[in-house]
Amino acid sequence: MVRVARSDAERAAVRTGIAVGAATGAYGISFGALSVAAGLDIWQTVVLSAVMFTGGSQFALVGVLASGGLAAGPVAIASAVLLGSRNALYSIRMAPIVGGGPLRRIAAAWITIDESTAVATAQTEPRAQRLGFWVAGCAVFVGWNAMTVVGAVIGDRLGDVRQYGLDAAAAAAFLGLLWPRLREAQPIAVAVGAAVVATAFTPLVPPGVPVLAAALVAVLVGAANVFARPAGSPGGGGGGAPGTDGTVAAEVGEGER
């Protein structure tokens, strides 16, 4: 058997991907329980989780169905599409990292989510970015879908899953990814602005929309190049500091999975 030597950065990417996958996957039990409570059977819940595989959209879909039944189907689908649209934006950032041919890109599209994007962009080396993306995406996929099954099967016996703190696990994982990036003025400005926007929007709009609104902060800061280092300064390159691609905003606003 040939063993591939991993750099410190690559090993760190693997550890981070597994940790994020474990924290996020555990919350899948909540979706399984809520989906069955909303009227879907176990198999419908399992297939929905595996095929759609974007937590915010899944919760939006079953949430609307739970309140309005089948008559609310069009609204439920529209809400899920709106929240899932952010993954299309992530794919633009992930395309050069993933690379490869059509089959690899199709597989990558399935796991281009908040967690895999955040872990990948938090790395400093190209190979570590690619490894972090795949490890985090696959870890979340396996954990999320496995726990969805558990939640769907024993959901009635669990009661309110929020009492176990699982809804905070994913947010805590994202905070851990965000903190090391706050070393320069521009990422700090994005993080603070995104947090304020997400907090202000949360009581007013459906879950997931605050994340999209917070991402606009990164777009505006990046477009105006506010607080960026001068081109000739150490670490500067005229393109702004790391974190202006929207990932910091996504990490600050994340809390849907």
Helices and strands as residue ranges (DSSP letters): H 8-26, H 28-37, H 42-52, H 55-68, G 69-72, H 73-98, H 102-110, H 114-121, H 126-158, G 161-164, H 166-178, G 179-181, H 185-201, H 209-224, H 247-253
